Amino acid sequence: MSAILQAPRPTTLLTAADLASEFHVTLSTVRSWRLKGLEGKPGYGPVGFTVGRRVLYRRSDVDACIATNSGTR
């Protein structure tokens, strides 16, 4: 039997506006999560990276952040 090779799935990238819409919060809240954390916890929000002037988030990082922070409030 031969192994079937599959191409890696493309990474889904989200903007800060996408996150704000998904979590029903303002854009400034998403920025706050990234810049200063929530309740004094640095890095509370998902890891973001910049491309030019735009901050993007990987779907996998957002999902990991949700799993890590579930039940912290």
MARSE-316680 format. One line per 8 residues: number of its first residue (from 1); their letters; for each residue y, z, x of N, C-alpha, C. Coordinates in pm, 1 decimal. Layout:
// MARSE-316680
NUM> A> Y,Z,X,Y,Z,X,Y,Z,X ~ ...
//
This chain:
// MARSE-316680
1> MSAILQAP> -118.6,0.0,82.7,0.0,0.0,0.0,125.2,0.0,87.3 ~ 219.4,-80.3,52.3,342.8,-83.6,129.9,447.5,7.1,65.7 ~ 529.7,62.1,150.9,636.6,150.4,101.9,749.2,64.8,44.1 ~ 804.3,111.2,-62.6,917.0,41.6,-125.2,1045.0,106.3,-74.6 ~ 1127.8,25.8,-14.1,1255.4,76.8,35.4,1362.9,54.4,-69.7 ~ 1441.4,156.6,-90.1,1551.1,146.2,-185.0,1682.1,163.5,-110.6 ~ 1779.7,88.5,-151.5,1912.8,102.5,-93.4,1971.4,235.7,-137.2 ~ 2046.0,301.3,-49.5,2108.3,427.4,-89.5,2203.9,406.3,-206.8
9> RPTTLLTA> 2206.4,505.5,-294.5,2296.9,497.6,-409.8,2440.8,509.8,-361.8 ~ 2530.6,433.6,-420.3,2670.7,446.6,-380.8,2724.0,583.6,-421.7 ~ 2811.7,636.2,-340.0,2871.6,766.2,-368.1,2980.7,750.0,-472.9 ~ 2974.0,832.6,-575.3,3078.1,831.9,-677.0,3195.9,914.4,-626.0 ~ 3312.8,853.4,-624.6,3434.0,921.7,-580.7,3523.2,949.2,-700.8 ~ 3582.5,1066.7,-701.1,3670.5,1109.0,-809.8,3808.4,1140.5,-753.9 ~ 3909.4,1115.8,-832.0,4046.0,1153.1,-795.1,4074.8,1291.9,-851.5 ~ 4185.6,1348.9,-809.3,4227.8,1477.7,-864.7,4251.6,1465.3,-1014.9
17> ADLASEFH> 4303.7,1351.9,-1057.7,4326.1,1329.0,-1201.0,4193.2,1325.2,-1276.3 ~ 4089.8,1267.4,-1215.4,3957.0,1266.5,-1277.5,3905.8,1409.1,-1297.7 ~ 3922.5,1492.6,-1194.1,3876.5,1632.0,-1204.9,3955.6,1706.7,-1311.9 ~ 4086.4,1686.9,-1314.1,4169.0,1754.7,-1414.0,4123.4,1717.7,-1554.5 ~ 4094.3,1592.9,-1575.5,4048.3,1547.4,-1706.5,3910.7,1606.2,-1740.6 ~ 3821.7,1604.6,-1643.4,3685.8,1654.9,-1666.8,3683.1,1803.9,-1699.9 ~ 3767.4,1882.3,-1631.7,3767.3,2027.1,-1651.2,3876.3,2075.8,-1745.7 ~ 3949.8,1983.3,-1805.0,4054.6,2016.3,-1902.6,4157.4,2112.6,-1844.5
25> VTLSTVRS> 4202.5,2080.6,-1723.8,4307.5,2159.0,-1658.1,4416.3,2062.0,-1613.8 ~ 4527.6,2116.2,-1569.4,4636.5,2031.0,-1522.8,4608.3,1981.8,-1380.9 ~ 4677.5,1877.2,-1343.7,4664.8,1824.0,-1208.5,4708.6,1927.6,-1106.0 ~ 4810.0,2005.9,-1139.4,4856.3,2108.8,-1045.2,4750.6,2217.3,-1024.5 ~ 4667.9,2243.6,-1124.8,4559.0,2340.6,-1108.8,4456.6,2288.5,-1008.5 ~ 4421.3,2162.4,-1018.9,4326.8,2103.1,-923.8,4383.9,2109.0,-782.2 ~ 4510.1,2078.1,-768.1,4574.6,2085.9,-636.2,4572.6,2229.3,-584.4 ~ 4596.6,2324.7,-672.2,4595.3,2465.0,-633.2,4456.5,2507.0,-583.9
33> WRLKGLEG> 4352.4,2463.9,-654.5,4215.5,2495.7,-610.8,4192.5,2446.6,-469.0 ~ 4240.3,2327.4,-440.7,4217.5,2268.1,-308.8,4300.7,2335.8,-201.0 ~ 4425.5,2365.8,-231.2,4516.5,2414.2,-128.7,4507.3,2562.9,-101.2 ~ 4497.7,2643.8,-204.5,4500.4,2788.2,-179.8,4383.2,2863.8,-238.6 ~ 4294.3,2796.2,-302.9,4179.4,2865.0,-359.3,4214.8,2935.7,-488.5 ~ 4117.4,2997.5,-547.8,4136.0,3068.5,-673.3,4105.0,3214.7,-650.4 ~ 4188.1,3302.5,-700.6,4170.6,3446.5,-686.3,4153.4,3486.1,-539.8 ~ 4231.8,3421.9,-452.4,4229.1,3456.0,-310.9,4107.4,3406.9,-234.8
41> KPGYGPVG> 4025.3,3322.9,-296.2,3906.5,3270.5,-228.6,3939.4,3132.7,-173.1 ~ 3961.9,3123.0,-42.3,3994.7,2991.5,12.4,3879.6,2894.4,-8.0 ~ 3915.6,2771.2,-34.5,3813.8,2669.5,-52.8,3735.6,2683.2,-181.3 ~ 3794.2,2743.8,-283.2,3724.5,2764.1,-409.6,3687.8,2632.2,-474.6 ~ 3778.0,2537.8,-466.6,3754.1,2408.1,-529.7,3663.1,2321.3,-445.5 ~ 3627.1,2204.1,-497.8,3541.1,2113.9,-421.8,3611.9,2059.8,-297.5 ~ 3533.6,2024.3,-199.4,3587.8,1968.8,-75.3,3644.6,1830.6,-104.7 ~ 3768.1,1811.3,-66.6,3832.1,1681.9,-85.7,3864.4,1620.2,49.1
49> FTVGRRVL> 3889.1,1492.7,51.0,3929.8,1424.8,173.8,4035.7,1321.8,137.4 ~ 4115.5,1288.0,234.7,4224.8,1195.1,206.9,4191.5,1055.1,256.6 ~ 4236.3,960.1,178.5,4232.9,819.0,215.7,4375.8,771.2,194.0 ~ 4446.4,754.4,302.4,4589.4,727.1,290.2,4657.9,851.2,235.1 ~ 4725.4,836.6,122.4,4792.1,950.8,58.4,4712.2,1006.5,-57.9 ~ 4597.0,951.5,-80.9,4516.1,988.9,-197.2,4406.6,1088.5,-159.1 ~ 4388.9,1192.5,-239.4,4280.5,1287.8,-219.1,4164.4,1247.2,-309.8 ~ 4046.9,1235.0,-250.3,3927.5,1198.5,-325.7,3821.2,1306.0,-309.9
57> YRRSDVDA> 3733.4,1311.8,-407.6,3625.7,1410.1,-409.7,3494.2,1337.3,-435.0 ~ 3390.3,1372.7,-360.6,3257.8,1317.0,-386.1,3196.6,1390.6,-505.1 ~ 3131.2,1317.7,-593.6,3066.2,1378.5,-709.8,2968.6,1486.9,-663.8 ~ 2895.7,1460.8,-556.5,2798.1,1558.7,-507.1,2866.6,1688.1,-462.9 ~ 2986.9,1679.5,-403.7,3061.8,1799.1,-363.4,3112.2,1876.3,-485.4 ~ 3153.9,1803.4,-588.9,3199.4,1868.4,-712.3,3082.2,1943.1,-776.6 ~ 2966.8,1878.9,-785.0,2848.6,1943.1,-843.4,2805.3,2064.6,-762.6 ~ 2812.1,2055.3,-630.0,2776.4,2168.8,-543.3,2874.1,2284.9,-562.6
65> CIATNSGT> 3001.4,2253.2,-578.6,3102.4,2356.9,-601.8,3077.4,2428.8,-733.6 ~ 3042.7,2352.5,-836.2,3012.8,2412.8,-966.1,2893.1,2507.6,-954.8 ~ 2789.0,2463.0,-884.8,2669.7,2545.1,-869.3,2700.4,2672.4,-790.5 ~ 2781.2,2660.2,-686.7,2816.5,2775.6,-603.5,2901.6,2876.4,-677.1 ~ 2994.0,2828.3,-760.0,3090.1,2916.9,-825.1,3056.0,2954.6,-967.1 ~ 2940.8,2917.9,-1015.1,2901.2,2953.2,-1152.7,2892.9,3105.2,-1164.7 ~ 2958.0,3155.6,-1267.8,2953.3,3299.0,-1295.5,3044.5,3383.9,-1210.4 ~ 3142.3,3324.9,-1138.5,3230.5,3403.7,-1052.8,3352.2,3455.3,-1127.0
73> R> 3375.8,3409.3,-1249.3,3494.1,3454.8,-1323.1,3459.1,3559.5,-1423.4
//
